Amino acid sequence: MPEIRVAIVGVGNCASALIQGVQYYSKKKEEEEKIPGLMHVNFGVYRLRDIKFVASFDVNELKLGKDLSEAIFAHPNKCISFSEDKIDSFGVKVLPGPILDGVGPHMVGAFHCYDPEKIGDVDHVGILQKAKTEVLINFLPVGSREATKFWANAALEADCAFINGIPEFIASDETWAKKFVDRGLPVAGDDIKSQIGATILHRQIASLLLDRGVRIEESYQLNIGGNTDFLNMTVEERLKSKRISKTEAVTSLLPYEVPTRIGPSDYVPFLEDKKICYIHVKGRKFGDAPVSIDAKLTVEDSPNSAGVMIDVIRAVKIALDREISGPLISISACAFKHPPLQVPDDIAKQWIEEFIEGKRER
């Protein structure tokens, strides 16, 4: 049977949505060609049931030592439960990852961070190798620059592919890209897009106006939410790469400079895992007449990226099968906010289909 052996760094809300989703959709009828919520039921030869979680790492002492099936529901995770069915045990315990800069000073309590003096040395590379990990996913908090580098290096040393789900630049950085080329391993990233999120909606609005001859004059995107992702991002210092990633995802489509303000705006605890986004785009149309679009999007935040990540995992596995190394251009352009190469979404989608069919190398 085909198998994709996956390890996860950061057992937070995004990991919870991914793990629940893999089990939930794996139980759907195999003969169904289209299942609501999935972009691809089959991705090449791979189905959702082929994804197997083999290792996991976190810094939350409420999660450490627990089976991954239990840890995804530990505080402060707030991702909704997909079904009434209990998640099957994986036989995979959550192990301690290095703290480094993955936990901001304001997040130590919120993350229930373990006491480093009570944790001995952990052979992270050895664990990945023993688990026969093929794909390592980075779900660390925004602002985890050094921690992301640590895990990218661990992937290289453990001889597994790397998916960078956060806005710290690995796949889109030439130096890191070369390391994966030299090692003969694929890498995808950076900063996972949502299935229907603020970035993809903002891009579509901007593309529509451009295609219809409107001169865009200003734009902003304001996001609020109540999970730990938004609490973490209340410190502007941790937002530098996030603002770059989200802003470039939109401005890269524009052939001229436009005043913009894009990124997280506030933490509202009672929203829990709900995210609310306000998008404003203003421009000039025929006869210099003004036109503006104001949109509001409300979503459950964590499940929004899970379906996209499921496609990324399977694309990376195909790259491993085909012995493709370095940044995966097509899946990164389609599924990430800050890919190595930014292209319009319709082109990225076409690239993905060509990649699946073997008509595009990467």
Disulfide bonds with the S-S distance in Angstrom:
none
